[in-house]
Amino acid sequence: TRNPLDVAIKNDGYFIIQPKSGSPALSRRGDFQTSETGELLDGAGNKVLDAGMQPIIIPAFRDITISPQGEILIQPLGGEVGAPPQNVGVLATMVPNAETKLKKSLDGHIRIEPIENVNPEDGTVEIEDVPIEPNQQAKLVTGFLEKSNVNAVEEMVNQIDQQRKFEMHIKFIQMAEEIDTAG
């Protein structure tokens, strides 16, 4: 995309975001932008968190790059030309281990599935939320966005084709029924 704020995750992994309401969540959405106050947001307006689980604030910049490890490096506006870039934060990323079960919440965000603990004495069930903790294992690619795995136009054409076949089968059944009742 040639946009330095477009970031894709290579293979497995998630960015950690703070939705407008609710607890932190996981996301693969990497179309980042900055707000008027300098907060780093994803395309849906959710705050992008740093490795310390705090919202990322980016000062005014002339140039910005994001490393494959998630380091955000800027050339500040009004800074000395040719000065080394400043590290203003690290994107929080997480690659869940094999035992971690993820679940889409009612608000549409991905979170770690709560653990159910059953008390052996009285059989009561206690639900324990599992906090999201960054492990910084995701590898990032700057200037790219993840593409949908569904081609909407192709699927629409397939759906129309299937609908026509269905209608044709219905006509064959009606014709067979008419022939059967006529004879």
N, C-alpha and C positions, 0 to 999 in steps of 0.2 A: 504493500500500500504506500510505501515511502513515507508514512507517518510515524515519527519516532514514539508516539504514544499508543500505537497499535502493537499489542503483544500477544503472541500465541504460546501455549504450553506445548512443548514437544513431548509426545507420548502421554503418560499418565500424569495426573496432578491437577491441582486446583489453586486459584487465587482465594484469599480469605477476604471477605467483604463484611461490612456492617450495613445491613438493610435499613431502610428508613424506620422500620419498626421490627422489634424482635431481636434475638440473639445473633451473634456472628454466624455467617453461613459460608458455604463453598460455592465457587463459580468458575466457569471456564471462559467467561466473557472478558475479553481483553481490549475492548475499544474504549480506552481511557481518555479522559479530558480533565481539565482543571476548572474549578468553579471560580467565581469572582474573588473569593477569599483564599484561593490557592489550594483548596482541598482537591485531592485526586479522586475522581469519580469514575465509575464504569458507565457504559452507555445507558443504563437504566437509572442512573442517579444515585446508586449505592456507593458509600464511602469505601475506598480501598484501604486495607489495613497494612501496617508495616510489621516487621518481625516481632515487635513488642506488643502487637495487637492494638495499636493506636492508629487513628486516621492519619494519612500522610498529607502534610502541608508542603507545597512546593513554592518557594519564593519566585518572584518574577525572573524569567530566564531569557537568554538570547538563544541558547541551544540546549537540547536535552538528549540524553541517551540512556537506555536501560540495558544493563549487561545481562548475559545469559543466566547469571545467578540472582538477578532481580535488583541489583544496585541501581539507584537512580542518580545519575551524574548530570549536573547542569553547569553551564557557563552563565553566571548571574548577569542580569541586566545592569549595565553600568560598571561591570567588573573590568579588570585589566585584560586587554586583548592578549591572547597567548598564555594566560595563566592556566594552571592545571584545573581540571573540572572539580567541582565540589560535590561530595556525596551527601545528598539530602535525605536519604532513606533507603530502605530495602523492602521490596514487595514481599508480603507474607505469602508463602506458598506451602502446600501440603500434598504429599503423595501418601494416601492412606495405605496402611499395611493390609495384608491379606485377611486378617480377622475383623477389620473395621467394616461395619455394615453402614452404608449410607442410605438415607431416605429423603424423599422430597416432602417437605413440610406443607401444611395447608396454605402457607403464603407463597408457595412456588419455589422456595429456595432449598438447596441441598444442605442437609445437616447430618451429623452422626446419629445413628439410631440409638435411642435411650436403652439402657440395660435394665432388665426386669429382675429384681432380686426377690425370691420367694422365701419367706420366713418359715423354717421347718417346723417350728413349734405350733403356730396358729394358722399357717397357710396364707397369710396376708402377702400381697404383692406390693413391693416398693419399687417405684420407677426412678432411676437415677440418670439424670442428664449427663452426657459425656461432653466435656468442653472441647472445642476445636483448638488444637495447638499446632503452630507452624513447625515443620521440620526442614524447610528450605531445600527439599530434594528435587523439586521440579526444575526442569531445564527450560528456559524461555528463549523465544525467537522474536526479535524486534522487527517491526515493519510488516508483520503478517497478522492476519486474523483467521480464526478457525472458521471453516465453512460448514454449513449445515450438511448433514449426511442424507438429506432428502432434496431431490430436485422437484420443486413444486409443479413446473410445467409438465415434466414427464409423468408425474403421478396423476395430474389432471387428465392427460391424454389416456393413460391406462384406465382411469375410472370411467371415462366416457366409453371406451372400448368395451369394458366389462358390462356397463349398463346396456349397451346395444345388444351384446350377446345374450344377456338376461331377457331382454324384451323379445328377441328372436325365439328363445326357448319357450317363453310364455305363449307366443303365437303358434308354435308347433304343438304344444299341449292343447290349446283351444281347437286347432284344426283336427287333432286326433279325437278329441271329445265329440266334435261335430260329426265326424265320420262314423264314430261308434254309435251315436244316438240315431243317425239317419238310417243305418243298416239294420 
